[in-house]
Amino acid sequence: MNATDEQDRIPCNKQRLLIVDDENAIRAVFSRVLSYGLPHCRIDLAVNGAEAVDAFRAIHHGLLLMDLKMPVMDGEEAFCQIRDICEKEGWEMPAVVFCTGYNPSEGIRKIVANSRVHCLLHKPVSNDVLLEALKSRLPDPG
């Protein structure tokens, strides 16, 4: 794909953030930290990759904070499905910050290594590191 194709894509909603994690406590903490640190963003929640794909299809979030190991659908499969939706619909691909307590797969390592917008954080992650990773992937609210 060339630069013109990228410019013709339908942009993400940069004011919407999707937190995807199967653990209630982690979703709650991340939501609280990000609500405070990114007050201009509306935060949505999903408990697994399948819910994330459905939510993304409906809203086209600009940024996803995604766990890797989840029931129903893991973060890597959700990423691949979201990437496929973006290709099919002509949508801009959102930035994805993977956050996991596990050793990431080779596929995730390649996604992160070959991208300027996606990254990988390891749990436990400090509030400051989490906020900086997300802020750096969103436009300045002005």
N, C-alpha and C positions, 0 to 999 in steps of 0.2 A: 504494500500500500504506500502511496506517495503522500507528500505533505498536503497536496490539494484535497485528496480523499479525506484526510484527517480533519481539514478545515470544514468540509461539507457535512461532517457528522453532527447529529443533534446533540447539543451539550447536556451534560449531567445537571442535576439540580444541586448546585454547590452549597445550598443552605440546608441540605438534608443529609444526615449521617445515620447509618445503620450499624447497630451493635449486634453481632451474632455470636452467641455463646450459650451452651446448654446448662451452665451453672447459674442459678438465680442470683447467688451472692455476687458473682463476678459481674453479671449484667447490671446489677444494682449499683455496685461501686463505680464501674466504668461510666454508667449513665450520670451518676452524681458528679463525678470528677469532670466529665466533659460538658455537662450542663453549666457548670460554674466557669470552666475554662474557655468554652466556645458558646457564649450566650446567644450569638446570632444564628446558631444552628438548631434545627428541630431534630430531635433524636428519636429514632424508631428502634424497636427491639425485635429480634428473632431468636428462637431457641435451637434452631438447627439450620443446616444448609438449604433444605427444601423450603422452609419458611423464608429464608433470605432471598432465594431466587424469586419466589412469588412476590415478596415485598418490593424487590428491585424492579421487577417487571411492571408493577403498578406505579412506582414513584420515580425510578431512575435516580437513585441517590448519587451524590457526588463523591462520597467517601464511605468505605466499609471497614469496620474493625471486626475481623473474623477469626474465631477460634478454628483450630484445625481438626481436632478429634471431637466429633459430635455424633450422636445417634441419628438415624434416618438418612442424613447426607452429610459427609464431612466437608470441611472448608475448601479443600482442593477441588472436589467435584463441583461444589457450588460456584467457585471461581470460574471453572471451565464452562459451566452452563451460562453464567453471566456474560462471559466473554463471547460465547456463541450467540446469545441474545443481541449483544451490541453489534456484532458483525451482521447478523440477519436484518436487524432493524435500522442499521445505519446510525447507531447511537455512539456517543463518546463512552469509552470505557472508564469507569470510576477508578480512583486510587483505592488500593486495598492494602490495609495494614493487617497482616496476619499476626496473631498473638497466641502463643502456645507454650505449654509447659513440657511438651514432648520434642523429641528430635524430629525436625521436619524431613519430609520425603525429598528425594532427589528432584522430583517435579516442582515442589515449592522452592527449593534452593535455586533452580533454574529460572523460575518465574521472577524471583526477587533479583537474581544476578543480572538478568537481561532487561531490567526495567529501571527507569529513573523515578517512577511514581509509586511502585509497590515496595513494601518492606516487611521485614520480619522482626518481631519483638518476642523476647522470651519471658514467660511468667516465672516468678513474680516480677512485675514491672512497676517502677516508681511512677507516681502521678506526673512528675515533671517530664520524664522520658515519654510517657504516653501522650501527654498534651503536646509536646514539641513535635512528635512524629505526625500527629494529626494536623496541627496548625500549619506545618510546613507543606501540607498537601492541599490546603484550602486557600482560596483567594483572600486577601486582606479585606475585612468587611468595611474598611474605610473609617 
